């Protein structure tokens, strides 16, 4: 494990309850932004095109279900 990770872990364990809740909320939002960025990059690169084709095939076959 890297020294940076150890340092972060040690810092997090020293947070009080209020700080930990605030950090957890920030980190969850950060992870969402990272995930959204990855999805956007994958979509732009065509890595998700198979999902569109699958949906089109199911619609043509009459097996596509509404969510």
C-alpha positions in Angstrom: 0.0 0.0 0.0 1.3 3.4 -0.8 2.3 6.0 1.7 -0.3 8.4 0.3 -3.1 5.8 1.0 -1.8 5.2 4.5 -1.7 8.9 5.2 -5.3 9.3 4.0 -6.4 6.3 6.1 -4.8 7.7 9.2 -6.3 11.2 8.6 -9.8 9.7 8.1 -9.6 7.7 11.3 -9.0 11.0 13.2 -12.1 12.7 12.0 -14.9 13.3 14.5 -18.4 12.1 13.6 -19.5 15.4 12.0 -16.3 15.6 9.9 -16.6 11.9 8.9 -20.2 12.4 7.7 -19.1 15.5 5.7 -16.2 13.6 4.2 -18.3 10.6 3.3 -20.8 12.8 1.5 -18.1 14.6 -0.4 -16.4 11.3 -1.3 -19.7 9.7 -2.5 -20.3 12.8 -4.7 -16.7 12.6 -6.0 -17.1 8.9 -6.9 -20.3 9.7 -8.8 -18.5 12.4 -10.8 -15.6 10.0 -11.6 -18.1 7.3 -12.7 -20.1 9.8 -14.8 -16.9 10.8 -16.5 -15.9 7.2 -17.2 -19.4 6.5 -18.7 -19.1 9.6 -20.9 -15.7 8.6 -22.1 -16.8 5.0 -22.8 -19.9 6.2 -24.7 -17.8 8.6 -26.8 -15.4 5.8 -27.6 -18.2 3.6 -28.7 -17.7 1.1 -25.9 -21.4 1.1 -25.1 -22.7 0.9 -28.7 -23.5 -2.8 -28.1 -26.2 -1.8 -25.6 -28.0 0.4 -28.3 -27.8 -2.5 -30.8 -29.2 -4.9 -28.2 -32.1 -2.6 -27.5 -32.8 -2.2 -31.2 -32.8 -5.9 -31.7 -35.1 -6.5 -28.8 -37.5 -3.8 -30.1 -37.5 -5.4 -33.5 -38.2 -8.8 -31.9 -40.9 -7.3 -29.7 -39.2 -8.3 -26.5 -38.0 -4.9 -25.3 -39.6 -4.1 -22.0 -40.3 -0.6 -20.7 -38.7 0.2 -17.4 
